[in-house]
Amino acid sequence: PEMASKEKVTFKITLASDPKLPFKTISVPENAPFSACIKFVAEQFKVSAETSAVITNSGVGINPMQTAGNVFLKHGTELKLIPRDRVGSAQFALENLFQFQVDKSS
């Protein structure tokens, strides 16, 4: 019963700070921590994972402290990575998004 899940989920993650909008497609076990997905994709894009955030295409910030499967069920396949150290304005935008997300769910 404690066997690891073999189901995989796929994400297409776009680097929002790059005008060419490059993307990476990753398939991970649904029980993988989403923080590990962010770290992997950030390394692929050569940006800092510590200062990167992932948002949905509609602009909702995603909490990395959950499983990939949970993120997939809630938000689907297409996500955006925002490296906050590259884009000064992204920090401000993200704070607004998290604020908006909190307001929306209450």
N, C-alpha and C positions, 0 to 999 in steps of 0.2 A: 504493500500500500504506500510505502514511503518512496517509491521509485520516482526518479526525476521525470518531469513531463517531456514527452517527445514531440509535442505539438510545437510548430514554429510560427512566428508572426513576422511579417515583412514590413519594413518602413522605408519610405523614400524621403530622405532628409536633405533639404536644400540649404545651401549656405546663403543666408539672407543678405549678408554684407557685401557679397560680390555681385557686381552688375551683370556678370555673365550667368548668374544663378546656377552654379554647378551643383550637382546632387550626388549623393551616394545612396545605393539601395542595399539594405542589410536585412538578413534573415537571422533571427535569434530564437532560442527556446522561449516559450511564453512565460516561463518562470524566471527568466534572467532579470537581474535588477536593471531598471531603465537607466540608472546612473552609469552603468558600465557601457550601455549603448551610446550614451552621450560622449563618454570618454573616448570610445573607439572612433566615432565619427569625427570628433574634434581633432583627434590625431591624424586622421585621414586628410582633413582639410588644413592641417598644420596651424590650428588655432588652439588657444588655451582652454582646456576643458573646465578648469576651475572658474573661469570668468564667462563661460558660455551658458546660454539658456536655450531651451527648446520651447517653441510655441507652435500652436496649430495654425493652419492657414487663415483661420478667422481671428487669430490674435490672442488666443487663450494660453496663458503660461502653463507649463506642465511640470508638476512636482516630480523630481527624479527619484524620490524615495518610494517607488512602487514597482511592480513587475512590468515587464514589456507587454505581457498579455493584457494587463489592466489598461495600460496606455492605449493599446491597439483597440480594445473594446470601446473605450470612452471616446477616442479621438480619431481612429482610423489610421490609414497608411501614410498620408502626406503631412510632413512636419517641416518646420524651419528651425535652423540653428542660428542663433544670434551671438556672435562673439562680442561681449560687451566692452572688451578692451580696445577693439578696433573701432567701434561705432559709439561715439560719446552720447549721441541722442538715444541710443537703444536702451541705456540704463533708465532714463526718464520714461521712455515708452513702456518698458517692462514694469516699472513700478506702477504705472497707471493700469496696465493690463492685470497685474495681480490684484490691485485694488478693485478693478472691475469684476474680476472673477469672484472675489470674496463677496462683493455686493450682490452679484447675480445669484449666487447659490443660497443666500440667506432667505 
